[in-house]
Amino acid sequence: MLIMAVHQVPGLTREKYEEVVRKLTNGKSRLESPSDLPFEGLLVHAAGQGKNGFCIIDVFESEEAVERFREAVTPIAQDVGIEEPPEFFPAETFFSLERRTM
């Protein structure tokens, strides 16, 4: 079962997101591929500034992938001041078109 994560909370800013990325990737300024991450199972990642703040949307291949994500990201997120976790729920529908990173 695919799992979606949506993270749009008051404590999440672009600057904090970028700091998490740098710590997660040993210094890279942005995520460019799944190989940048220290865990497997992330199928889709999108992040950007929305009208209600910074927003991250992820799709994971399984609950196990979500657990690997939580183990890797939670301590880093808390370290940079993001206390609120993403919301996780089963994906009802999923498809993807091949697209390169921006």
C-alpha positions as CSV (number, residue, x, y, z in Angstrom):
1,M,0.0,0.0,0.0
2,L,1.4,3.4,-1.0
3,I,1.5,6.0,1.8
4,M,1.2,9.8,1.3
5,A,2.7,12.4,3.6
6,V,1.7,16.0,3.6
7,H,3.8,18.4,5.8
8,Q,2.5,21.9,6.0
9,V,2.7,23.2,9.6
10,P,3.6,26.6,11.2
11,G,7.0,25.4,12.2
12,L,8.1,24.5,8.7
13,T,9.8,27.1,6.7
14,R,11.9,27.0,3.5
15,E,15.0,27.7,5.5
16,K,14.3,24.9,7.9
17,Y,13.5,22.5,5.1
18,E,16.8,23.4,3.4
19,E,18.7,22.8,6.6
20,V,17.2,19.4,6.9
21,V,18.2,18.6,3.3
22,R,21.8,19.7,4.0
23,K,22.0,17.5,7.1
24,L,20.3,14.6,5.5
25,T,22.5,14.6,2.4
26,N,25.8,15.6,4.0
27,G,25.8,19.1,2.6
28,K,23.9,19.0,-0.7
29,S,21.8,22.2,-1.2
30,R,18.8,20.3,-2.7
31,L,17.5,16.9,-3.3
32,E,17.9,15.7,-6.9
33,S,17.2,12.0,-6.8
34,P,16.3,9.2,-4.4
35,S,20.0,8.2,-4.2
36,D,20.6,11.5,-2.3
37,L,18.7,10.0,0.7
38,P,20.0,7.6,3.4
39,F,16.9,5.5,3.1
40,E,14.9,3.7,0.4
41,G,11.2,3.7,-0.5
42,L,10.5,7.3,-1.3
43,L,8.7,7.4,-4.7
44,V,7.8,11.1,-5.0
45,H,9.0,14.2,-3.3
46,A,7.8,17.8,-4.0
47,A,8.4,20.9,-1.9
48,G,7.5,24.5,-2.3
49,Q,6.1,27.7,-0.9
50,G,2.3,27.7,-0.8
51,K,-0.2,30.4,0.2
52,N,-0.4,28.8,3.7
53,G,3.3,28.3,4.2
54,F,6.0,25.9,3.1
55,C,4.6,22.5,2.0
56,I,6.2,19.1,1.4
57,I,4.3,16.2,-0.3
58,D,5.9,12.7,-0.4
59,V,4.7,9.3,-1.5
60,F,6.3,6.2,0.0
61,E,6.1,2.6,-1.3
62,S,5.1,1.1,2.1
63,E,4.7,1.5,5.8
64,E,8.2,0.1,6.2
65,A,9.5,2.9,3.9
66,V,7.7,5.5,6.1
67,E,9.4,4.0,9.2
68,R,12.9,4.3,7.5
69,F,12.0,7.9,6.7
70,R,11.0,8.7,10.2
71,E,14.2,7.1,11.7
72,A,16.4,9.2,9.4
73,V,14.5,12.5,9.3
74,T,12.8,13.0,12.7
75,P,15.9,13.7,14.7
76,I,17.2,16.1,12.1
77,A,13.9,17.9,11.8
78,Q,13.6,18.3,15.6
79,D,17.2,19.6,15.7
80,V,16.4,22.4,13.3
81,G,13.1,23.3,15.2
82,I,10.4,21.4,13.2
83,E,8.4,19.8,16.0
84,E,5.2,18.9,14.1
85,P,5.3,15.7,12.1
86,P,3.8,15.2,8.6
87,E,0.3,13.7,8.2
88,F,0.5,10.2,6.8
89,F,-2.4,8.4,5.0
90,P,-3.0,5.7,2.4
91,A,-2.9,6.9,-1.2
92,E,-6.2,6.2,-2.9
93,T,-4.8,6.8,-6.4
94,F,-1.3,7.2,-7.7
95,F,0.3,7.7,-11.1
96,S,3.5,9.4,-12.2
97,L,4.8,10.9,-15.4
98,E,8.5,10.9,-16.0
99,R,9.8,14.4,-15.2
100,R,13.3,15.7,-14.3
101,T,14.0,17.8,-11.3
102,M,13.9,21.5,-11.5
